[in-house]
Amino acid sequence: MTAPEQIALVGREVAIRWQDGSEDYYPMHFLREKSPSADTMGESDLLGNRYGGDGTAKFPGVTVKGWNMVGGYAVQFHFSDGHNTGLFSYDYLKKLAGALS
């Protein structure tokens, strides 16, 4: 697993340069839509009942205001709509980058 070497806000995108030298660019609204939080993606109880979001909500105009590194495995983005509960693992961010290609 490669880790971010640098994260920057470039226009309406989040740019990540990874330790392996690769770079990925994520539209800010896309990151908000793909937030791996229960609020956005929903969650299931032990019986399989689903609660909360279903991952289909759109967030046009939402921007990233900042971020925190979480341990050695994830980034927590702070969005302009107040959302900040999703932890984006490095592997998940790389997967999202592949979906944008």
Beta strands, then each sheet from edge to edge (+ up, - down):
strand 1: 4-10
strand 2: 13-18
strand 3: 23-27
strand 4: 43-44
strand 5: 50-51
strand 6: 64-70
strand 7: 74-79
strand 8: 87-89
sheet 1: 1+ 2- 3+
sheet 2: 4+ 5-
sheet 3: 6+ 7- 8+
end
